[in-house]
Amino acid sequence: MKSKMGINFWKKELIKQFDLNDIGKDLLNILEKVSPERTLNYILYQFGRLYRDEIIDMYCEKYTSEKINMILEDLEEEKLNEYEIENYEIKVEESEDEEEI
């Protein structure tokens, strides 16, 4: 599976969100060396068990809508809709065309 965010992003998030201890971190690194694709699939599976609103809430203050959409795409979720962008007050990056006007 091809990930928009990459395995390093997802490893860091797994460690942070699920509070992995040193043994968990070591096992994750060993698993990645043996099979990076399986490691990524495992991490995405763990995040996929969370509700969509939990995922959005986790990242709404940290990232723009574009990056959150990349995260959602990795998790095989639909992109943010206008309601979610407004409700969670997610910053939207303006396109270069809009900035010139």
Gaussian input, Z-matrix of N, CA and C with variables (Angstrom, degrees):
# hf/3-21g

backbone

0 1
 N
 C     1     B1
 C     2     B2     1     A1
 N     3     B3     2     A2     1     D1
 C     4     B4     3     A3     2     D2
 C     5     B5     4     A4     3     D3
 N     6     B6     5     A5     4     D4
 C     7     B7     6     A6     5     D5
 C     8     B8     7     A7     6     D6
 N     9     B9     8     A8     7     D7
 C    10    B10     9     A9     8     D8
 C    11    B11    10    A10     9     D9
 N    12    B12    11    A11    10    D10
 C    13    B13    12    A12    11    D11
 C    14    B14    13    A13    12    D12
 N    15    B15    14    A14    13    D13
 C    16    B16    15    A15    14    D14
 C    17    B17    16    A16    15    D15
 N    18    B18    17    A17    16    D16
 C    19    B19    18    A18    17    D17
 C    20    B20    19    A19    18    D18
 N    21    B21    20    A20    19    D19
 C    22    B22    21    A21    20    D20
 C    23    B23    22    A22    21    D21
 N    24    B24    23    A23    22    D22
 C    25    B25    24    A24    23    D23
 C    26    B26    25    A25    24    D24
 N    27    B27    26    A26    25    D25
 C    28    B28    27    A27    26    D26
 C    29    B29    28    A28    27    D27
 N    30    B30    29    A29    28    D28
 C    31    B31    30    A30    29    D29
 C    32    B32    31    A31    30    D30
 N    33    B33    32    A32    31    D31
 C    34    B34    33    A33    32    D32
 C    35    B35    34    A34    33    D33
 N    36    B36    35    A35    34    D34
 C    37    B37    36    A36    35    D35
 C    38    B38    37    A37    36    D36
 N    39    B39    38    A38    37    D37
 C    40    B40    39    A39    38    D38
 C    41    B41    40    A40    39    D39
 N    42    B42    41    A41    40    D40
 C    43    B43    42    A42    41    D41
 C    44    B44    43    A43    42    D42
 N    45    B45    44    A44    43    D43
 C    46    B46    45    A45    44    D44
 C    47    B47    46    A46    45    D45
 N    48    B48    47    A47    46    D46
 C    49    B49    48    A48    47    D47
 C    50    B50    49    A49    48    D48
 N    51    B51    50    A50    49    D49
 C    52    B52    51    A51    50    D50
 C    53    B53    52    A52    51    D51
 N    54    B54    53    A53    52    D52
 C    55    B55    54    A54    53    D53
 C    56    B56    55    A55    54    D54
 N    57    B57    56    A56    55    D55
 C    58    B58    57    A57    56    D56
 C    59    B59    58    A58    57    D57
 N    60    B60    59    A59    58    D58
 C    61    B61    60    A60    59    D59
 C    62    B62    61    A61    60    D60
 N    63    B63    62    A62    61    D61
 C    64    B64    63    A63    62    D62
 C    65    B65    64    A64    63    D63
 N    66    B66    65    A65    64    D64
 C    67    B67    66    A66    65    D65
 C    68    B68    67    A67    66    D66
 N    69    B69    68    A68    67    D67
 C    70    B70    69    A69    68    D68
 C    71    B71    70    A70    69    D69
 N    72    B72    71    A71    70    D70
 C    73    B73    72    A72    71    D71
 C    74    B74    73    A73    72    D72
 N    75    B75    74    A74    73    D73
 C    76    B76    75    A75    74    D74
 C    77    B77    76    A76    75    D75
 N    78    B78    77    A77    76    D76
 C    79    B79    78    A78    77    D77
 C    80    B80    79    A79    78    D78
 N    81    B81    80    A80    79    D79
 C    82    B82    81    A81    80    D80
 C    83    B83    82    A82    81    D81
 N    84    B84    83    A83    82    D82
 C    85    B85    84    A84    83    D83
 C    86    B86    85    A85    84    D84
 N    87    B87    86    A86    85    D85
 C    88    B88    87    A87    86    D86
 C    89    B89    88    A88    87    D87
 N    90    B90    89    A89    88    D88
 C    91    B91    90    A90    89    D89
 C    92    B92    91    A91    90    D90
 N    93    B93    92    A92    91    D91
 C    94    B94    93    A93    92    D92
 C    95    B95    94    A94    93    D93
 N    96    B96    95    A95    94    D94
 C    97    B97    96    A96    95    D95
 C    98    B98    97    A97    96    D96
 N    99    B99    98    A98    97    D97
 C   100   B100    99    A99    98    D98
 C   101   B101   100   A100    99    D99
 N   102   B102   101   A101   100   D100
 C   103   B103   102   A102   101   D101
 C   104   B104   103   A103   102   D102
 N   105   B105   104   A104   103   D103
 C   106   B106   105   A105   104   D104
 C   107   B107   106   A106   105   D105
 N   108   B108   107   A107   106   D106
 C   109   B109   108   A108   107   D107
 C   110   B110   109   A109   108   D108
 N   111   B111   110   A110   109   D109
 C   112   B112   111   A111   110   D110
 C   113   B113   112   A112   111   D111
 N   114   B114   113   A113   112   D112
 C   115   B115   114   A114   113   D113
 C   116   B116   115   A115   114   D114
 N   117   B117   116   A116   115   D115
 C   118   B118   117   A117   116   D116
 C   119   B119   118   A118   117   D117
 N   120   B120   119   A119   118   D118
 C   121   B121   120   A120   119   D119
 C   122   B122   121   A121   120   D120
 N   123   B123   122   A122   121   D121
 C   124   B124   123   A123   122   D122
 C   125   B125   124   A124   123   D123
 N   126   B126   125   A125   124   D124
 C   127   B127   126   A126   125   D125
 C   128   B128   127   A127   126   D126
 N   129   B129   128   A128   127   D127
 C   130   B130   129   A129   128   D128
 C   131   B131   130   A130   129   D129
 N   132   B132   131   A131   130   D130
 C   133   B133   132   A132   131   D131
 C   134   B134   133   A133   132   D132
 N   135   B135   134   A134   133   D133
 C   136   B136   135   A135   134   D134
 C   137   B137   136   A136   135   D135
 N   138   B138   137   A137   136   D136
 C   139   B139   138   A138   137   D137
 C   140   B140   139   A139   138   D138
 N   141   B141   140   A140   139   D139
 C   142   B142   141   A141   140   D140
 C   143   B143   142   A142   141   D141
 N   144   B144   143   A143   142   D142
 C   145   B145   144   A144   143   D143
 C   146   B146   145   A145   144   D144
 N   147   B147   146   A146   145   D145
 C   148   B148   147   A147   146   D146
 C   149   B149   148   A148   147   D147
 N   150   B150   149   A149   148   D148
 C   151   B151   150   A150   149   D149
 C   152   B152   151   A151   150   D150
 N   153   B153   152   A152   151   D151
 C   154   B154   153   A153   152   D152
 C   155   B155   154   A154   153   D153
 N   156   B156   155   A155   154   D154
 C   157   B157   156   A156   155   D155
 C   158   B158   157   A157   156   D156
 N   159   B159   158   A158   157   D157
 C   160   B160   159   A159   158   D158
 C   161   B161   160   A160   159   D159
 N   162   B162   161   A161   160   D160
 C   163   B163   162   A162   161   D161
 C   164   B164   163   A163   162   D162
 N   165   B165   164   A164   163   D163
 C   166   B166   165   A165   164   D164
 C   167   B167   166   A166   165   D165
 N   168   B168   167   A167   166   D166
 C   169   B169   168   A168   167   D167
 C   170   B170   169   A169   168   D168
 N   171   B171   170   A170   169   D169
 C   172   B172   171   A171   170   D170
 C   173   B173   172   A172   171   D171
 N   174   B174   173   A173   172   D172
 C   175   B175   174   A174   173   D173
 C   176   B176   175   A175   174   D174
 N   177   B177   176   A176   175   D175
 C   178   B178   177   A177   176   D176
 C   179   B179   178   A178   177   D177
 N   180   B180   179   A179   178   D178
 C   181   B181   180   A180   179   D179
 C   182   B182   181   A181   180   D180
 N   183   B183   182   A182   181   D181
 C   184   B184   183   A183   182   D182
 C   185   B185   184   A184   183   D183
 N   186   B186   185   A185   184   D184
 C   187   B187   186   A186   185   D185
 C   188   B188   187   A187   186   D186
 N   189   B189   188   A188   187   D187
 C   190   B190   189   A189   188   D188
 C   191   B191   190   A190   189   D189
 N   192   B192   191   A191   190   D190
 C   193   B193   192   A192   191   D191
 C   194   B194   193   A193   192   D192
 N   195   B195   194   A194   193   D193
 C   196   B196   195   A195   194   D194
 C   197   B197   196   A196   195   D195
 N   198   B198   197   A197   196   D196
 C   199   B199   198   A198   197   D197
 C   200   B200   199   A199   198   D198
 N   201   B201   200   A200   199   D199
 C   202   B202   201   A201   200   D200
 C   203   B203   202   A202   201   D201
 N   204   B204   203   A203   202   D202
 C   205   B205   204   A204   203   D203
 C   206   B206   205   A205   204   D204
 N   207   B207   206   A206   205   D205
 C   208   B208   207   A207   206   D206
 C   209   B209   208   A208   207   D207
 N   210   B210   209   A209   208   D208
 C   211   B211   210   A210   209   D209
 C   212   B212   211   A211   210   D210
 N   213   B213   212   A212   211   D211
 C   214   B214   213   A213   212   D212
 C   215   B215   214   A214   213   D213
 N   216   B216   215   A215   214   D214
 C   217   B217   216   A216   215   D215
 C   218   B218   217   A217   216   D216
 N   219   B219   218   A218   217   D217
 C   220   B220   219   A219   218   D218
 C   221   B221   220   A220   219   D219
 N   222   B222   221   A221   220   D220
 C   223   B223   222   A222   221   D221
 C   224   B224   223   A223   222   D222
 N   225   B225   224   A224   223   D223
 C   226   B226   225   A225   224   D224
 C   227   B227   226   A226   225   D225
 N   228   B228   227   A227   226   D226
 C   229   B229   228   A228   227   D227
 C   230   B230   229   A229   228   D228
 N   231   B231   230   A230   229   D229
 C   232   B232   231   A231   230   D230
 C   233   B233   232   A232   231   D231
 N   234   B234   233   A233   232   D232
 C   235   B235   234   A234   233   D233
 C   236   B236   235   A235   234   D234
 N   237   B237   236   A236   235   D235
 C   238   B238   237   A237   236   D236
 C   239   B239   238   A238   237   D237
 N   240   B240   239   A239   238   D238
 C   241   B241   240   A240   239   D239
 C   242   B242   241   A241   240   D240
 N   243   B243   242   A242   241   D241
 C   244   B244   243   A243   242   D242
 C   245   B245   244   A244   243   D243
 N   246   B246   245   A245   244   D244
 C   247   B247   246   A246   245   D245
 C   248   B248   247   A247   246   D246
 N   249   B249   248   A248   247   D247
 C   250   B250   249   A249   248   D248
 C   251   B251   250   A250   249   D249
 N   252   B252   251   A251   250   D250
 C   253   B253   252   A252   251   D251
 C   254   B254   253   A253   252   D252
 N   255   B255   254   A254   253   D253
 C   256   B256   255   A255   254   D254
 C   257   B257   256   A256   255   D255
 N   258   B258   257   A257   256   D256
 C   259   B259   258   A258   257   D257
 C   260   B260   259   A259   258   D258
 N   261   B261   260   A260   259   D259
 C   262   B262   261   A261   260   D260
 C   263   B263   262   A262   261   D261
 N   264   B264   263   A263   262   D262
 C   265   B265   264   A264   263   D263
 C   266   B266   265   A265   264   D264
 N   267   B267   266   A266   265   D265
 C   268   B268   267   A267   266   D266
 C   269   B269   268   A268   267   D267
 N   270   B270   269   A269   268   D268
 C   271   B271   270   A270   269   D269
 C   272   B272   271   A271   270   D270
 N   273   B273   272   A272   271   D271
 C   274   B274   273   A273   272   D272
 C   275   B275   274   A274   273   D273
 N   276   B276   275   A275   274   D274
 C   277   B277   276   A276   275   D275
 C   278   B278   277   A277   276   D276
 N   279   B279   278   A278   277   D277
 C   280   B280   279   A279   278   D278
 C   281   B281   280   A280   279   D279
 N   282   B282   281   A281   280   D280
 C   283   B283   282   A282   281   D281
 C   284   B284   283   A283   282   D282
 N   285   B285   284   A284   283   D283
 C   286   B286   285   A285   284   D284
 C   287   B287   286   A286   285   D285
 N   288   B288   287   A287   286   D286
 C   289   B289   288   A288   287   D287
 C   290   B290   289   A289   288   D288
 N   291   B291   290   A290   289   D289
 C   292   B292   291   A291   290   D290
 C   293   B293   292   A292   291   D291
 N   294   B294   293   A293   292   D292
 C   295   B295   294   A294   293   D293
 C   296   B296   295   A295   294   D294
 N   297   B297   296   A296   295   D295
 C   298   B298   297   A297   296   D296
 C   299   B299   298   A298   297   D297
 N   300   B300   299   A299   298   D298
 C   301   B301   300   A300   299   D299
 C   302   B302   301   A301   300   D300

   B1=1.4557
   B2=1.5277
   B3=1.3049
   B4=1.4530
   B5=1.5311
   B6=1.3232
   B7=1.4591
   B8=1.5199
   B9=1.3217
   B10=1.4679
   B11=1.5295
   B12=1.3350
   B13=1.4561
   B14=1.5344
   B15=1.3113
   B16=1.4557
   B17=1.5195
   B18=1.3155
   B19=1.4658
   B20=1.5286
   B21=1.3241
   B22=1.4685
   B23=1.5197
   B24=1.3287
   B25=1.4604
   B26=1.5170
   B27=1.3199
   B28=1.4545
   B29=1.5257
   B30=1.3257
   B31=1.4731
   B32=1.5243
   B33=1.3334
   B34=1.4646
   B35=1.5290
   B36=1.3182
   B37=1.4652
   B38=1.5331
   B39=1.3298
   B40=1.4654
   B41=1.5241
   B42=1.3185
   B43=1.4612
   B44=1.5217
   B45=1.3283
   B46=1.4643
   B47=1.5255
   B48=1.3123
   B49=1.4662
   B50=1.5231
   B51=1.3352
   B52=1.4557
   B53=1.5253
   B54=1.3320
   B55=1.4561
   B56=1.5300
   B57=1.3306
   B58=1.4623
   B59=1.5263
   B60=1.3217
   B61=1.4559
   B62=1.5309
   B63=1.3277
   B64=1.4675
   B65=1.5197
   B66=1.3239
   B67=1.4606
   B68=1.5279
   B69=1.3223
   B70=1.4592
   B71=1.5168
   B72=1.3255
   B73=1.4688
   B74=1.5271
   B75=1.3346
   B76=1.4653
   B77=1.5301
   B78=1.3199
   B79=1.4692
   B80=1.5187
   B81=1.3167
   B82=1.4627
   B83=1.5283
   B84=1.3312
   B85=1.4676
   B86=1.5223
   B87=1.3317
   B88=1.4678
   B89=1.5157
   B90=1.3243
   B91=1.4624
   B92=1.5230
   B93=1.3132
   B94=1.4686
   B95=1.5263
   B96=1.3386
   B97=1.4643
   B98=1.5256
   B99=1.3287
   B100=1.4607
   B101=1.5215
   B102=1.3297
   B103=1.4584
   B104=1.5328
   B105=1.3331
   B106=1.4672
   B107=1.5340
   B108=1.3344
   B109=1.4635
   B110=1.5313
   B111=1.3079
   B112=1.4733
   B113=1.5213
   B114=1.3189
   B115=1.4625
   B116=1.5216
   B117=1.3194
   B118=1.4598
   B119=1.5247
   B120=1.3173
   B121=1.4651
   B122=1.5233
   B123=1.3157
   B124=1.4695
   B125=1.5264
   B126=1.3276
   B127=1.4722
   B128=1.5242
   B129=1.3190
   B130=1.4646
   B131=1.5254
   B132=1.3255
   B133=1.4663
   B134=1.5316
   B135=1.3250
   B136=1.4653
   B137=1.5275
   B138=1.3225
   B139=1.4633
   B140=1.5280
   B141=1.3156
   B142=1.4557
   B143=1.5185
   B144=1.3097
   B145=1.4700
   B146=1.5221
   B147=1.3476
   B148=1.4558
   B149=1.5253
   B150=1.3197
   B151=1.4562
   B152=1.5264
   B153=1.3192
   B154=1.4667
   B155=1.5267
   B156=1.3300
   B157=1.4667
   B158=1.5328
   B159=1.3287
   B160=1.4631
   B161=1.5265
   B162=1.3164
   B163=1.4666
   B164=1.5312
   B165=1.3107
   B166=1.4732
   B167=1.5265
   B168=1.3159
   B169=1.4610
   B170=1.5369
   B171=1.3275
   B172=1.4690
   B173=1.5255
   B174=1.3238
   B175=1.4606
   B176=1.5259
   B177=1.3205
   B178=1.4688
   B179=1.5263
   B180=1.3137
   B181=1.4620
   B182=1.5229
   B183=1.3113
   B184=1.4599
   B185=1.5329
   B186=1.3279
   B187=1.4631
   B188=1.5226
   B189=1.3390
   B190=1.4623
   B191=1.5287
   B192=1.3125
   B193=1.4668
   B194=1.5240
   B195=1.3274
   B196=1.4604
   B197=1.5309
   B198=1.3183
   B199=1.4644
   B200=1.5388
   B201=1.3173
   B202=1.4663
   B203=1.5259
   B204=1.3200
   B205=1.4654
   B206=1.5268
   B207=1.3191
   B208=1.4609
   B209=1.5305
   B210=1.3250
   B211=1.4679
   B212=1.5163
   B213=1.3291
   B214=1.4676
   B215=1.5288
   B216=1.3208
   B217=1.4670
   B218=1.5279
   B219=1.3342
   B220=1.4645
   B221=1.5292
   B222=1.3278
   B223=1.4662
   B224=1.5302
   B225=1.3318
   B226=1.4616
   B227=1.5293
   B228=1.3213
   B229=1.4614
   B230=1.5211
   B231=1.3118
   B232=1.4620
   B233=1.5271
   B234=1.3248
   B235=1.4590
   B236=1.5198
   B237=1.3236
   B238=1.4612
   B239=1.5193
   B240=1.3084
   B241=1.4534
   B242=1.5339
   B243=1.3033
   B244=1.4708
   B245=1.5332
   B246=1.3169
   B247=1.4592
   B248=1.5270
   B249=1.3285
   B250=1.4663
   B251=1.5238
   B252=1.3219
   B253=1.4653
   B254=1.5276
   B255=1.3103
   B256=1.4665
   B257=1.5237
   B258=1.3143
   B259=1.4578
   B260=1.5306
   B261=1.3192
   B262=1.4609
   B263=1.5333
   B264=1.3331
   B265=1.4614
   B266=1.5322
   B267=1.3277
   B268=1.4534
   B269=1.5312
   B270=1.3051
   B271=1.4570
   B272=1.5263
   B273=1.3305
   B274=1.4617
   B275=1.5152
   B276=1.3470
   B277=1.4631
   B278=1.5108
   B279=1.3216
   B280=1.4546
   B281=1.5200
   B282=1.3145
   B283=1.4717
   B284=1.5132
   B285=1.3251
   B286=1.4639
   B287=1.5184
   B288=1.3189
   B289=1.4664
   B290=1.5125
   B291=1.3329
   B292=1.4578
   B293=1.5241
   B294=1.3425
   B295=1.4508
   B296=1.5088
   B297=1.3279
   B298=1.4599
   B299=1.5224
   B300=1.2974
   B301=1.4739
   B302=1.4839
   A1=109.71
   A2=115.22
   A3=121.62
   A4=108.20
   A5=115.50
   A6=121.29
   A7=110.02
   A8=115.91
   A9=120.85
   A10=110.88
   A11=116.60
   A12=121.84
   A13=112.81
   A14=117.94
   A15=121.14
   A16=113.14
   A17=114.61
   A18=120.31
   A19=112.39
   A20=118.32
   A21=119.57
   A22=111.79
   A23=116.90
   A24=120.54
   A25=110.15
   A26=116.22
   A27=120.29
   A28=112.07
   A29=117.74
   A30=120.07
   A31=110.41
   A32=116.81
   A33=120.83
   A34=110.76
   A35=116.19
   A36=119.85
   A37=111.71
   A38=116.59
   A39=120.22
   A40=110.19
   A41=116.49
   A42=121.09
   A43=110.55
   A44=116.79
   A45=121.51
   A46=112.03
   A47=117.37
   A48=120.97
   A49=113.34
   A50=116.60
   A51=119.79
   A52=111.71
   A53=115.76
   A54=122.97
   A55=112.77
   A56=116.19
   A57=120.57
   A58=110.55
   A59=116.20
   A60=120.48
   A61=108.97
   A62=116.51
   A63=120.63
   A64=112.49
   A65=117.55
   A66=120.72
   A67=109.90
   A68=117.20
   A69=121.39
   A70=111.96
   A71=116.68
   A72=121.14
   A73=110.66
   A74=115.81
   A75=119.90
   A76=111.31
   A77=116.40
   A78=120.13
   A79=111.30
   A80=116.67
   A81=120.79
   A82=110.61
   A83=117.21
   A84=121.23
   A85=111.44
   A86=117.21
   A87=120.58
   A88=109.86
   A89=116.40
   A90=120.76
   A91=110.92
   A92=116.50
   A93=119.67
   A94=111.28
   A95=117.44
   A96=120.52
   A97=111.54
   A98=116.46
   A99=121.15
   A100=111.04
   A101=116.44
   A102=120.34
   A103=111.19
   A104=116.79
   A105=119.86
   A106=113.29
   A107=116.75
   A108=119.66
   A109=111.31
   A110=116.89
   A111=119.84
   A112=111.44
   A113=115.70
   A114=120.11
   A115=110.09
   A116=116.34
   A117=120.73
   A118=110.49
   A119=117.51
   A120=120.51
   A121=111.54
   A122=117.18
   A123=121.26
   A124=110.71
   A125=115.86
   A126=119.87
   A127=110.47
   A128=117.42
   A129=120.63
   A130=110.95
   A131=116.71
   A132=120.22
   A133=110.43
   A134=116.78
   A135=120.27
   A136=111.50
   A137=117.05
   A138=120.23
   A139=110.96
   A140=116.88
   A141=121.19
   A142=113.12
   A143=117.32
   A144=121.87
   A145=111.64
   A146=116.55
   A147=120.56
   A148=109.39
   A149=116.12
   A150=120.61
   A151=109.64
   A152=114.60
   A153=121.17
   A154=111.51
   A155=117.20
   A156=119.57
   A157=111.48
   A158=118.45
   A159=120.99
   A160=110.26
   A161=115.64
   A162=120.56
   A163=109.84
   A164=116.40
   A165=120.27
   A166=109.91
   A167=116.93
   A168=121.35
   A169=111.53
   A170=116.31
   A171=121.38
   A172=111.95
   A173=116.16
   A174=120.39
   A175=115.12
   A176=118.81
   A177=120.67
   A178=113.79
   A179=118.07
   A180=119.75
   A181=112.25
   A182=115.77
   A183=121.17
   A184=113.19
   A185=116.70
   A186=120.95
   A187=112.03
   A188=114.48
   A189=121.32
   A190=109.35
   A191=115.58
   A192=120.73
   A193=111.56
   A194=117.20
   A195=120.74
   A196=111.29
   A197=116.57
   A198=120.50
   A199=110.56
   A200=117.45
   A201=120.48
   A202=109.65
   A203=117.38
   A204=120.33
   A205=111.30
   A206=117.89
   A207=120.69
   A208=110.67
   A209=116.27
   A210=121.49
   A211=109.66
   A212=116.18
   A213=120.59
   A214=111.14
   A215=116.70
   A216=119.95
   A217=111.18
   A218=116.45
   A219=120.00
   A220=111.40
   A221=115.65
   A222=121.35
   A223=112.24
   A224=115.49
   A225=122.78
   A226=112.15
   A227=114.74
   A228=123.11
   A229=109.08
   A230=116.48
   A231=121.76
   A232=110.17
   A233=115.86
   A234=120.68
   A235=109.80
   A236=115.12
   A237=120.95
   A238=110.39
   A239=116.19
   A240=119.55
   A241=108.83
   A242=116.26
   A243=121.00
   A244=111.72
   A245=116.46
   A246=120.23
   A247=110.94
   A248=117.52
   A249=121.22
   A250=111.22
   A251=116.40
   A252=120.49
   A253=109.95
   A254=117.09
   A255=120.70
   A256=111.60
   A257=117.13
   A258=122.27
   A259=112.08
   A260=117.16
   A261=121.33
   A262=112.20
   A263=116.18
   A264=123.02
   A265=111.35
   A266=115.28
   A267=122.08
   A268=109.22
   A269=115.36
   A270=120.79
   A271=109.32
   A272=115.29
   A273=121.86
   A274=107.34
   A275=115.64
   A276=119.35
   A277=108.62
   A278=115.09
   A279=119.47
   A280=109.08
   A281=115.54
   A282=119.11
   A283=108.96
   A284=116.82
   A285=121.25
   A286=111.49
   A287=118.22
   A288=121.46
   A289=110.60
   A290=116.80
   A291=120.66
   A292=111.41
   A293=117.72
   A294=121.40
   A295=111.84
   A296=117.16
   A297=120.67
   A298=112.30
   A299=118.87
   A300=122.19
   A301=112.12
   D1=135.94
   D2=178.00
   D3=-92.02
   D4=129.02
   D5=-177.95
   D6=-108.56
   D7=133.49
   D8=176.44
   D9=-67.72
   D10=-38.33
   D11=-174.95
   D12=-87.56
   D13=-24.20
   D14=178.66
   D15=89.20
   D16=155.91
   D17=-175.11
   D18=-66.83
   D19=-33.85
   D20=-179.51
   D21=-64.23
   D22=-40.92
   D23=175.96
   D24=-59.54
   D25=-48.96
   D26=-175.64
   D27=-68.07
   D28=-35.45
   D29=176.22
   D30=-62.11
   D31=-47.43
   D32=179.90
   D33=-60.83
   D34=-41.70
   D35=-179.53
   D36=-66.88
   D37=-40.02
   D38=178.27
   D39=-62.03
   D40=-45.37
   D41=179.50
   D42=-60.59
   D43=-44.52
   D44=-177.28
   D45=-72.52
   D46=-51.59
   D47=-173.00
   D48=-71.00
   D49=-31.66
   D50=-177.56
   D51=-107.75
   D52=11.24
   D53=172.58
   D54=49.01
   D55=54.87
   D56=179.63
   D57=-69.26
   D58=138.48
   D59=175.45
   D60=-85.41
   D61=-175.67
   D62=-177.00
   D63=-61.34
   D64=-38.22
   D65=179.16
   D66=-65.05
   D67=-42.74
   D68=177.24
   D69=-61.62
   D70=-40.95
   D71=178.37
   D72=-63.92
   D73=-43.86
   D74=178.95
   D75=-62.12
   D76=-44.20
   D77=179.07
   D78=-63.57
   D79=-39.00
   D80=177.91
   D81=-62.67
   D82=-42.66
   D83=178.75
   D84=-65.45
   D85=-39.23
   D86=177.89
   D87=-64.96
   D88=-45.31
   D89=179.03
   D90=-60.07
   D91=-40.11
   D92=179.73
   D93=-64.29
   D94=-39.88
   D95=178.96
   D96=-65.49
   D97=-36.68
   D98=-179.48
   D99=-73.86
   D100=-45.81
   D101=-177.55
   D102=-153.81
   D103=92.50
   D104=-179.94
   D105=-57.75
   D106=-37.91
   D107=-178.37
   D108=-66.51
   D109=-43.43
   D110=177.58
   D111=-64.93
   D112=-37.06
   D113=178.26
   D114=-61.42
   D115=-48.32
   D116=178.99
   D117=-61.67
   D118=-44.49
   D119=178.72
   D120=-60.47
   D121=-40.23
   D122=178.34
   D123=-63.18
   D124=-46.99
   D125=-179.43
   D126=-62.38
   D127=-46.33
   D128=179.93
   D129=-63.42
   D130=-35.42
   D131=176.02
   D132=-61.76
   D133=-44.00
   D134=-179.84
   D135=-62.70
   D136=-43.52
   D137=177.99
   D138=-70.72
   D139=-31.41
   D140=179.10
   D141=-66.29
   D142=-17.46
   D143=177.93
   D144=-77.67
   D145=-14.90
   D146=177.82
   D147=-80.28
   D148=155.87
   D149=175.60
   D150=-73.58
   D151=150.72
   D152=-179.82
   D153=-53.86
   D154=-45.22
   D155=-178.29
   D156=-65.43
   D157=-28.81
   D158=175.85
   D159=-67.37
   D160=-42.00
   D161=178.75
   D162=-63.14
   D163=-48.94
   D164=-178.84
   D165=-61.58
   D166=-44.09
   D167=-179.98
   D168=-61.88
   D169=-35.70
   D170=179.77
   D171=-61.71
   D172=-35.16
   D173=-170.66
   D174=-113.74
   D175=-5.29
   D176=-172.06
   D177=-62.66
   D178=-33.16
   D179=-179.46
   D180=-88.28
   D181=-14.98
   D182=-173.12
   D183=-96.02
   D184=-34.46
   D185=-172.53
   D186=-128.56
   D187=163.06
   D188=175.17
   D189=-80.68
   D190=170.51
   D191=179.99
   D192=-59.62
   D193=-35.07
   D194=-179.15
   D195=-62.21
   D196=-45.90
   D197=-178.67
   D198=-70.88
   D199=-38.57
   D200=177.28
   D201=-63.18
   D202=-38.74
   D203=176.70
   D204=-63.12
   D205=-35.06
   D206=176.46
   D207=-66.27
   D208=-40.16
   D209=176.68
   D210=-62.79
   D211=-47.54
   D212=179.65
   D213=-62.01
   D214=-38.09
   D215=178.44
   D216=-63.21
   D217=-42.29
   D218=176.37
   D219=-58.80
   D220=-33.73
   D221=-178.95
   D222=-90.00
   D223=8.67
   D224=179.03
   D225=58.34
   D226=41.77
   D227=176.47
   D228=-109.56
   D229=159.42
   D230=175.78
   D231=-68.47
   D232=155.49
   D233=176.48
   D234=-65.16
   D235=163.66
   D236=177.06
   D237=-60.51
   D238=142.45
   D239=173.45
   D240=-101.49
   D241=171.32
   D242=-176.72
   D243=-59.63
   D244=-40.19
   D245=179.31
   D246=-59.42
   D247=-46.43
   D248=-179.52
   D249=-64.27
   D250=-40.88
   D251=179.57
   D252=-61.63
   D253=-43.33
   D254=179.42
   D255=-73.04
   D256=-44.83
   D257=-176.32
   D258=-63.08
   D259=-41.64
   D260=-179.08
   D261=-92.48
   D262=1.02
   D263=-179.95
   D264=53.09
   D265=51.53
   D266=-177.88
   D267=-84.50
   D268=132.97
   D269=178.81
   D270=-70.64
   D271=135.07
   D272=178.54
   D273=-111.39
   D274=127.87
   D275=176.72
   D276=-76.59
   D277=134.43
   D278=178.11
   D279=-82.85
   D280=144.58
   D281=176.94
   D282=-73.82
   D283=160.75
   D284=-178.79
   D285=-61.85
   D286=-32.94
   D287=179.38
   D288=-63.48
   D289=-41.92
   D290=-177.69
   D291=-69.64
   D292=-31.39
   D293=-178.76
   D294=-69.46
   D295=-29.96
   D296=-177.55
   D297=-75.21
   D298=-22.23
   D299=-175.82
   D300=-70.66

